[in-house]
Amino acid sequence: MSQVFSTETHRNMLARIPHCTGREVSDWLRTVEEGPALFRFEEKVSWLRHEYDLAYGHAKAIVHEYDLRRAARKLL
């Protein structure tokens, strides 16, 4: 079962990603964009975890941020 992060927890997780992974969040978002065309949220999280050896929380935060930004682009 997937846990839901609060907005504050999500922001804190994003802030820690560069330190923990050695890559900026923008790099990870580009990786998701250029990665395989997976439909489901958990498929994207699983792909990031296994392909790049990320922790579940980091992968989930990256995919969530990607989805938020993608949705914001559709609104414009």
C-alpha positions in Angstrom: 0.0 0.0 0.0 1.3 3.4 -0.9 1.7 6.1 1.7 0.7 9.7 1.1 3.2 12.4 1.9 2.0 15.8 3.1 3.0 18.9 1.0 5.7 19.7 3.6 7.1 16.2 3.7 7.2 16.2 -0.1 9.1 19.5 -0.2 11.5 18.3 2.5 12.1 15.1 0.5 12.8 17.0 -2.7 15.3 19.2 -0.8 17.2 16.1 0.3 17.3 14.4 -3.1 20.4 16.2 -4.5 22.4 15.4 -1.4 21.4 11.8 -1.3 21.6 11.0 -5.0 24.2 13.4 -6.3 21.8 14.7 -8.9 19.5 17.7 -9.0 15.7 17.2 -9.0 15.6 18.8 -12.5 17.9 16.0 -13.8 15.6 13.4 -12.3 12.6 15.0 -13.8 14.3 14.9 -17.2 15.1 11.2 -16.6 11.5 10.4 -16.0 10.4 12.4 -19.0 12.9 10.6 -21.3 12.4 7.2 -19.7 10.1 4.4 -20.8 6.4 5.3 -21.4 5.0 3.8 -18.2 1.4 4.6 -17.5 0.9 4.0 -13.8 2.5 6.0 -10.9 3.9 2.9 -9.1 5.4 1.5 -12.4 7.4 4.8 -12.7 8.5 4.6 -9.1 9.5 0.9 -9.5 11.4 1.7 -12.7 13.4 4.5 -11.0 14.1 2.4 -7.9 15.5 -0.6 -9.9 17.2 1.3 -12.7 18.9 3.9 -10.5 18.9 2.1 -7.1 16.9 4.9 -5.5 15.1 4.6 -2.1 11.4 4.2 -2.4 10.7 7.7 -0.8 13.0 9.5 -3.2 11.6 7.7 -6.3 8.1 8.4 -5.2 8.8 12.1 -4.5 10.5 12.5 -8.0 7.5 10.9 -9.8 5.0 12.9 -7.7 6.8 16.1 -8.6 7.0 15.1 -12.3 3.2 14.5 -12.3 2.5 17.8 -10.5 4.6 19.7 -13.0 3.1 17.8 -16.0 -0.5 18.6 -14.7 0.4 22.3 -14.3 1.7 22.4 -17.9 -1.7 21.0 -19.1 -3.5 23.8 -17.3 -1.7 26.5 -19.2 
